[in-house]
């Protein structure tokens, strides 16, 4: 069946608005996707039907809230093909999940963490801080010039550095390239290293299979998966989660009974989820993942690839415009980042917004290590979602033809 983007758009109430008599064109889905109606409805269901405390209250609201919470955790586990819902830890976002591992895993002085020089700040800064605080070495592997992953350099670094942990992105937020995570994980395990996957950009278009990949940890955010803000997921193999020091402590992490004057902590994952959690947000995320599955990740991937191909061909016809990343648009997924000679990315982004109602992002996109290492000016990034149309990409291209003159 052909992809019917107009039917898909009906599931996203923020899509289709106008401003000053012209359509608003949202091309910033790599930053945050537009929330789907199913996720909104599920949050509303919590607030209007059973706004109780999860895991604490025995009354009707509390029971229903706890049941919905656990069902949502099961849904998230299924989406990731986790072995058990106990392998799912609720966080605020991907950033907090990675920080949890950096702060709570039993690293020792002299251990090494290996990353690429293309990681998001959220997969760079926690390891830099770990180096400063605890003497854990941070080793960086240089990518290829087209921003794809260099396996040979990675293999060399594994053999030389013998890291305790490899932490890498799955799909880039800057150029959309996919890193070969299965090869990375297999090689890291052969070298005795654990692996953390930053899958923030993955859920829309790529099947995440934690068992097939055999990753040790993985993180992603609800707001990049058609869900609400303020919810993130940390997946971890159960024996490894049980090794983590409690990142935060307080209500929800201990039983009601103390023993010999000391608290008795709950097991994983509850002991890693201190305080009253964002139950409606987690329910909204579970509904959003269901929406992704309903549309189909393969369908979304083909749709955004078509948009990227069309947009690439049009933009490359503009004198002075260059695209960052692989020449092949299919390797860039839902992202196209570009520069215009003689114009700042900020000015291009501002003019697109003000003159054409086209919403993109301009800057370094939180990939500071890459720009520090490789240099180069900031870029304008357009990124697509399941609701993006060819007409919206056409609006971007027409506006760029005017702006770049």
N, C-alpha and C positions, 0 to 999 in steps of 0.2 A: 504493500500500500504506500502511495506517495505521502511524503511528509507534508502535513497541512498546518503550516505555521499560523494561519489565521485561527484555526481551532485551538492550537496550543496557547495562543495569546489570550484567549478567553479565561485561562486559568490564572492570569496575573493582573490583578486590578490596577496596579500602578502603571501598566503599559497602555499606551494609546492616548495619553493626555496631550493637550496643546498648550502653548504659551504664546501670547501676542498673535493669535490667529494661525500659528504654524505648529505642526506636530513636534513633540519632544522626541528626540532620538537618543535612546540610552545605549551607549557602546562602552560600558565600563564594568562588564560582568566579571572580569578577572579580579576586580577590587571587591565587589559584592554583587551577587546575583539579586534579581528582583524576587521578592518572596511570593510564593504561590498561594492561591486561595486556600488550598487544603491545609497549609501550615497555619494560616490565619484562623481558619475555622477550628482547628484542633486546640489552639491556644484559647480561643473564645470558649470552647467547650469546658476547659478547666475552670476558667474564671466565672462562668455562669452556671455550672452544674455541680462542681465539687472542689471549691477553692480551699482545700485542706492541706495540712502538713504531711509531706511524704515520710513514711517510716517512723512516725512519732505518735500519731493520734489513732485511737481505736474506734472513733466514731465513724459515721457513714461517710462524711466527706473525706476523712483521712484514709479510710479503706479504699474508696474509689480512686483517690489521687495516687495512692501507693500502687494499686493495680495498674493504672495507666502508665505510671513511671516504669514499672518493671516490664510491661508490654513494650514500651518504647525502647528500653535497653535491649530487649530481645530482638526487636526489629533492626536496630543499629548493628548488633552482632551479626545478624543474618546478612545484612547489606555488605559487611566486610568479610563474610564467610569465616568468622571467628569460631573457635571450637566451643566457646561458652560465653554467655552474657557476662560472666564474672571477669572476662578479659577486657571489658569496656569500662573505662573510667571517664566520668563526666568532668569537663573543665569549662573554662570560659571561652577558649579559642585555641587555635593551633599554637600560638605563642606560649600560652600557659602550659600546654601539654609538653612542649619541648623543654621549657624551663623546669618543669617537674622532674624530667629525667636528668637534666643537668644538675639540679640541686639535690635530688633524692637518691640517685643511683650510687652505690658504694665505690666510687672511683678512689684510686690511691695516687699519691704523689708520684709522678713519673709515668703514669698512664698517658695514652695519647688518644685524642679524638680526631678523626679524619673527615674533612668536608671538602667540597669543591669550592672554587672561587666564584661560583655563580649562585650561591645560596641567598635566600631572603635574609634580611637582618635578623629575623626571628630564629633562623637556624645558623646564625653566626655569632651574635652578641652573647647568648647564653654560654657558649663554649669559650669565648674570650674571657668572660667573667670567671668561669670555672678555672681557667688558666691562672688568672690573677689571684684568685682566692685559695686554690688548693694545689697549684703546681702541676695541673694536668696539661700536657702539651697539646697544642692545637696545630695540626698539620693540614695544609691546604694543597689540593691537587688542581692544577691548571687545566681548564677546559680547552676545546678547540676554538679556533678563531671564529667559526660560525655559531658558536655557543653550544654545540653538541658536546657530549661527554667523551673524554679521552680514556678509553679503557686501558691502553698500554701504560700510560702514566699512573693510572690508579693501581694496576697490578704491581708496578715498580714500588710505589709508595707503601702498599700493603707489605711487601717483602722486607722493605728497609725499615719501616717504622713500627710494624707489628702493633697496630692500634687496638685499644680495648673496645672502641665503638666507632663505627662509620655512620655518619648522619648526612643524609642527602635528600634532595628534592626528587619527586617523581616527574612532575611537569612544571616547567618554568612559568612564573608569572610575568616575566619580561619578554620572552620571545616565544613561549609556548612549546619549546622543544621537550621531548620526552627523554628522560634518562633511562638506560637499560637496567632497571632495578633488579630483575631476576639474576642477571649476570653479576651485578654488584653484590647482591646478597650472597650468592653462591661462593664467589671469590673471597668475600670477607669472612664467611664462616670457615672456609678452608684454611684461612690464616688465623683463625681463633678469635675473630672479632664479632661483636654483636652489631646489629644494624637498626637504625632509626630512619623511618621514611616520613618525609614531609609531603603529605598527599593533599595539601590544601587546594591545589588546582585540579585535582583528579576526579571528584565524584560525578561531575556532569557528563563526562564523555568517556571515562575509562573504568572498566571493571576492576575493582580492588578485591584481591583474593589473598588474604593474609596467610592462609594455609598453603596455597600453591606457591606464593612468593617465599614463604618461610621467613618473613621479616620478624624481628624481635619486638619492635615498637613501631607504631604508626600514628600519625595525627592528622586531623582535618577539622575544618570549621563549618558550622551550620550555615553561616551567612554566605558561603560560597557554593552552597548546595541547595538553593531555592528556599532555605529555611530562615528562621529568625536570627538576629544578632545575639551575642552573649552566650553562645553554647559552642563548646568544642569537644572533640573526642580524642582520648588517648587509648589506643589499643596496645596491649602488651601481653606477651605470653605469661600465663599465670605464675609459673615459678619465678619469673623475673620481676613481676609486679610485687610479689611477696618479699623480694629483697629490698624494695625501695624504703627509704626512711620516710616517715610520715611528713609530707610536705607542709601541711597545715594540720592543726589538731583543734578539737572542740566538739560541739554538738554534732551528733550523727556519726561519729567515729568510734564511739565506745558503747558498751552495753549499759543497761540501767543499773546493774549491780557492780559494786566495787569489791575487790578482794584484798583483805589485809590493808585496807586504807588506800589502795591504789586502783586506778581505772583498769578495766578489762577491755581491750580494744577489739573491735569487730574485725572480720577478715577483709580480704580484698573483694570488691573494690571499695566498700563503704569506708574503710579506714583512710582512704585517699580522697574522700569527698566531704571535707569538713563544712559544717554549717548547712542551713537550709538551701537546697539546690533550686535551680531554675526549672521547676517541673513543667510549666507550660511551654517553655522554650524547648525542652527535650522532647515533649510530645509533638511540638511543631516540627522539629527536625525529623522525627520518625515519619511524620506525614509527608514531609518534603521528599524524603528518600523514596517513599512510595510513589510520589509523583514522578520522580526521575525514572523509576522502573516502569511506570505506566507509559511514559513517552518512549522510553528505551534509550539507553546510553549509546548504543550503536547508531540509532536514528539521529540523536543529537549530534554525535560526532560527524556523521555524514553531512548533516545540515550546516554545521559551522565550517566544515572543510570547504563546502561549496561557496559559502559566503567569503571565506578567506581567499579562495582562488579568484573569485570575481574581483574582490577589493584589491588584491595584489596586482592583478593585470591592469586595473584602472590607475592605481596610484603610481605604478612604475612608468606610466606614460607622461608623468608630470616632470618637467625638467628640474633638476636639483633635488629631487626627492629620492631618498635611499631607505631601504628596509633593513632593520637589524635582525640577524639570525639567518637561518638557512634560506637559500633561494626558493626551494620547494615549499610552496604554501602548505601542503599537507603535513609537513613536519612541524608547522607552527600552530596546529590545532585551532583554538578559538582566539588566538592573539595575533595582532599585527602591530609592530612598533616601528616608527619611522622618524626620520629627520628631514628637515628642509634646509638646504644650504642658505646661509645668511639670515636665518630666522630662528629665534629661540623657541624651544618646545613650549614654554609657558605662553608666549604670545600666540602661537598657533592654536593651542588649546583654548585660550580665552576667546579668540576670534571665532572658532568653531561654535563655542557655546553662545556667544553674543549675537553672531550674525546668522547662524543656521540652526540654533537649538540642538546642536549635535554635542552630546556629552561624552567626552573622552577624558583620559588622565594624562598629565604631562609631568615629567620629572625623571628621577632615578628609580622610582617604583620600589623603594626599600631594598635595592640590590646594591648597597654601597660598596661592598668588597669588590664586585665586578668592575664598577666604574673606577674605583681606586687603583685596581690592578691593570686594567686594560685602557683606561682613559676614554675619551670621547664625550661628546655633548649629551645633554639630556635628550630623551625621546618622547614623542607623542605615542600613546598606546590606545588603540581601539581594540575592544574585546567583545566577543559575541556570546549570545545565550540561545536557548531553545526558542525564544520569543523574537529574536532578531530577524528582520526581513531583508530581502534584496533591495527593496526600495529604500530602506534606512541606510544600507551600505552605499547605495547610489547617492543619497543625500550627503554622506561624508565625502565621497569622491568629487561631486560637483562643487561642494564648498571648498575643498582643497585646491581644485583647479583655479578657483577665483583667488583664494588667499595666497597661493604660491606664485602668482603672476608677477 
